[in-house]
Amino acid sequence: MSIQSPLKRVQEGSTLDITFTLSLIDDTIVEQTEEDELFRFTLGDGQFISQLEGILIGLEEGTKGKFVLYPEDAFGEKDPNNIQTMRLADFPEDMPLNEGHVIGFNSPTGDEIPGTVFKVEGDEVLIDFNHPLSGETLIFEAMIKEVIA
């Protein structure tokens, strides 16, 4: 005879209230819920990144966990082919082109794609179109406050 827990488990499509912190390995916080704030979302609705949703599936209400996501399990490694060279003249004169500055670029399909200024060399600007968290090991701490549905 197996004993079933009276606590609800997270399943595909579950709606949850959680608190969380997503940080880099050096403790730099990427995103977090504020104190006394809950983040409500439904698995698969696109509000939360799928890599983190997958970690939560199967956990019971009330579970608190700390998980490590290596680059290959999160946003992948940086791809050197995603660093593009553009002409300095293609940017407005008043646009800050400091290393690390994120700029929104329009794709051929009309979507906005973020690019990060990697380096300015003479009349060229190197733009990194890799996800800003690619190549990073992430620490995900979460507390499942309630499995609503």
C-alpha positions in Angstrom: 0.0 0.0 0.0 1.5 3.3 -1.0 0.8 6.5 0.9 0.1 9.5 -1.2 1.0 12.9 0.0 -1.9 15.3 0.7 0.2 18.1 -0.8 -0.4 19.1 -4.4 2.4 18.5 -6.9 3.4 20.8 -9.8 2.4 19.3 -13.1 2.5 20.5 -16.7 -0.1 23.3 -17.0 -0.2 23.9 -13.2 -0.8 27.5 -12.0 1.6 28.4 -9.2 2.4 31.1 -6.7 6.2 31.1 -6.0 8.9 33.2 -4.6 12.3 33.0 -6.4 15.7 34.4 -6.9 17.7 33.9 -10.1 21.4 34.8 -9.7 24.8 34.3 -11.3 27.4 32.1 -9.6 29.0 35.2 -8.1 25.7 36.0 -6.3 24.7 38.9 -8.8 20.9 38.9 -8.8 19.4 38.6 -12.2 15.8 38.6 -11.1 13.8 38.0 -8.0 10.5 38.4 -6.3 10.4 41.2 -3.7 9.8 40.5 -0.1 6.1 39.6 0.5 5.6 39.3 -3.3 4.4 36.2 -5.0 4.9 35.4 -8.7 1.9 33.7 -10.2 2.1 32.0 -13.5 0.9 28.9 -15.4 3.5 26.5 -16.6 3.8 26.8 -20.4 2.1 30.2 -20.7 5.4 31.9 -21.6 5.7 34.2 -18.5 8.5 32.1 -17.0 11.4 30.6 -18.9 10.9 27.0 -19.8 14.3 25.9 -18.4 13.1 26.9 -14.9 9.6 25.5 -15.3 11.0 22.1 -16.0 12.8 22.1 -12.6 9.5 22.7 -10.8 7.5 19.8 -12.3 7.0 17.1 -9.8 7.7 19.2 -6.7 5.2 19.5 -3.9 3.5 22.6 -2.6 5.7 24.0 0.2 9.0 22.8 -1.4 11.9 25.1 -1.2 14.9 24.3 -3.4 18.2 25.6 -4.8 19.1 24.5 -8.3 22.2 25.0 -10.4 21.7 25.5 -14.2 24.8 25.1 -16.3 25.0 27.1 -19.5 24.0 24.1 -21.6 20.8 23.6 -19.5 19.9 27.3 -19.5 20.7 29.8 -22.2 23.5 27.9 -23.9 27.1 28.8 -24.5 28.1 32.1 -26.2 28.2 31.6 -30.0 31.0 33.7 -31.6 28.9 33.8 -34.8 26.3 35.9 -33.0 28.8 38.8 -32.7 28.3 41.1 -35.6 30.3 44.0 -36.9 28.3 47.1 -37.8 29.4 50.5 -39.0 29.6 53.3 -36.4 27.9 55.6 -38.9 24.8 53.3 -38.8 24.0 54.5 -35.2 22.6 57.9 -34.2 25.3 60.2 -33.0 23.6 60.7 -29.6 23.3 56.9 -28.9 25.6 55.7 -26.1 27.8 53.0 -27.4 29.5 52.0 -24.2 30.5 48.3 -23.7 27.5 46.5 -22.2 24.9 48.9 -23.5 21.8 47.0 -24.8 20.2 48.2 -28.0 17.0 47.0 -29.6 17.3 46.0 -33.2 14.4 45.3 -35.6 14.6 41.8 -37.3 13.4 41.2 -40.8 10.2 39.8 -39.3 9.6 43.0 -37.3 10.5 41.5 -33.9 12.8 43.4 -31.7 16.1 41.6 -30.9 18.4 42.9 -28.1 22.1 43.3 -29.0 24.8 44.3 -26.5 27.6 46.6 -27.5 30.7 44.3 -27.2 33.4 46.7 -28.4 33.8 49.9 -30.4 36.9 49.9 -32.6 37.5 52.8 -34.8 34.5 53.2 -37.2 33.2 49.7 -36.3 30.9 48.5 -33.5 30.8 44.9 -32.5 27.3 43.9 -31.3 26.8 40.6 -29.4 23.4 39.1 -30.2 23.8 36.2 -27.8 21.3 36.1 -25.0 22.8 38.2 -22.1 22.8 35.1 -19.9 24.4 32.7 -22.4 27.6 31.2 -21.1 26.5 31.8 -17.5 25.9 29.3 -14.7 22.7 30.3 -12.9 21.5 29.6 -9.4 17.7 29.3 -9.1 16.2 29.4 -5.6 12.4 28.9 -5.4 9.7 28.3 -2.8 6.5 26.8 -4.1 3.9 28.7 -2.0 0.8 27.3 -3.6 -0.2 25.0 -6.4 -3.5 26.6 -7.4 -4.6 24.4 -10.2 
